[in-house]
């Protein structure tokens, strides 16, 4: 058992060293980034598309931020699931409040039965655009953008090899639910991974309009469950790349309960399994990040039960070192991201000793929650989301099996909890 403990412990620290190197690469990209904001006369006319089903906690803030962009030519296109949807009234109220004239709101005219509702909405919105729009930007209802968001999102598209641009989301570690903290810890790894793999985040990305047609992306969305994970692979076939823009990291202030987080993770992992071009790398990362530390803990418990104190001390020491290493890595990333978001007027997040201690406890908790979600997602063939059910038979075998308009009864009791 002693040899096994040494092997697992050294493997764990070796994986930590790899994670530190990858984190350093991401942090370097944050600190070395130079904003490339094009002058007004070089900014292309852009359509911003937002698909809505249900009243997300910060939807009002999201809409206000989208209607007040420092950008010369853009129109906001809203596709709402139905006129009875609570999001419809919120949207119309904000449009009236802002006296906005560059916005169009439409209901989803047809629920396609061979793709997700979001993909149906995206296909409808893009299909209705005229040729004057040279860029299409996409945003989610949980994204509250800063005034220069669209300018900074579109400017890098001037490069001939950049086909799409993206930011990412960053959660707060100061939520009141353990689910919020676990989501925060897990998202840190996801953000770094998406940067390395050039996977855009569907909550804030843009693409050249001509590529939407040249790549046949609309046809793919018309049969898909998820819209963003496939983008990197599709663009690569046409010699284009996805450009990550660090200044477009957006704070997400929504809360999340632990009970609902696991299912949300299963849904995300299912999308990765269906469309991620490097799915095996995602699985390898999960095995290294979840299985190895869990095996070390199991070995520690087994050593305690059999009275092998040296093995127990060795296992616990290495696991503790690994966990502390992850904590310091998280704090470094938090500091790096705070430097970015502070430039857009966001207040600095104060990390108290209690919050840091909860972050430390959340590390193994996150590993177990994500591990269970990963295992459960492997056999997932049915997805329930906001009152809609899908049957999943493969990447292009999506079936809408149950639909009903969204109702206020579907909203959580806490107004800040993600729906």
C-alpha positions, 0 to 999 in steps of 0.5 A: 500500500505504501508504494501505491500511496507514493505513486498516487501522491506524486501523480497528484502533485504532477497534475497540480504542476500541469494545472499551475502551468496552464493557469499561468498561460491564462493569467499571462493572456489576461495581463498581456492583453492590449485592447483593440478598439476600432474607430467608429467608421471601421465598426461593422453594422451588427445585429445583437441576438438575445433569446428569452424563455423565462424571467432570468434574475437580472434580465432587466439589467441585461436589457438596459446594458444592451440598449446603451452600447458605445457602438455606432450601428447596431440593432438588438433582436429579441426572440421571446418564447411566447408573448405570454412569457414573463420575459415579454413584459419585462422586455417591452417595459425596458424598451419603453423605459429606454425609449429604444428605437434600435430594438425588435422583439418577436415571438418564436414563431415555430418550435422546431421538433428536431433541435432545442428551443434556443437553436430554433430561436437563433435560426429564426433570428439569423434567417431574418437578417438582411445583408446590411448586417456584417456581424452577428453578436449573441448574448444570454439573459444572465449577462450584464455587459459593460458599455464597450462590450460590443465595440470590444467584441467586434473589433478583433474581427477585423483580422482576416483569420479571426472568424469569431470572438468571445468572452466568458463568465465569472461567478462570485465566491461570496454567494450564500448557497454552497451551490453558488460556491461549488459552481464558482470553483468549477467554473474557474477550471472551465474558463481556463479550459475553454480558453485553451481549447478555443471554445466560445461561450454562448453568453457573449460571442460574435461571428462574421455574418458571411461565415454563418452562411458559408459554414452551414452553421444554421443548418447544424443549429437546426438539428442541434441541442447546443449552439456554441460548443461546435463553433471551434470545429466548424470554423477550423475547417474554414481556416478561421479561429476563435479569439478570446477577449479578456476584457469581455469576462463578465461577472455573474451575480446569480445564485445557485442551490446545490440540489439544482447545480448537479442537473445543470452540470449534467446538461452542460457535460452532455453538450460537451459530449455531443459537440466538443471537438476535444471531448476525450481531453475533457474526460482526461481532465476530469479523471485527473482532477476528480478521480486521482484526489478521490483515490488518495482520500480513499487510500487515506481512509483505508490506511487509517482503518488498517492501522498503517499510519505512515501511509495515512500521513503520507496520503493526507499530507499530499492531498492537503498540499494538492488542495492548498495548491488549488486554493492558491491557484484560485486566488491568483485567478480571482486576483487576475480577473478582478484586475480586468473587471475593475476597469469596467467599474465593477467593485472589487470582491472582498475575500474574507477569511471565512470566504477563503476557508469556504473556498478551501472546503468547496474544492473537494466538494466540487470534485465530488459533485462534478464527478457525479455529474460526469458519470450521470451525464454519460448515459443521459438521453432525456433533458428537462429544462425550463418546462421543456423535455428533449430526447437525445439520441446523438449530436443530430438526433434531438427530439422535442418531446414535451413543450409548454409556455413558460409560467411564473410558477416555474420561477424559484423563490429566491429572486437571485437564483438561476432558473 
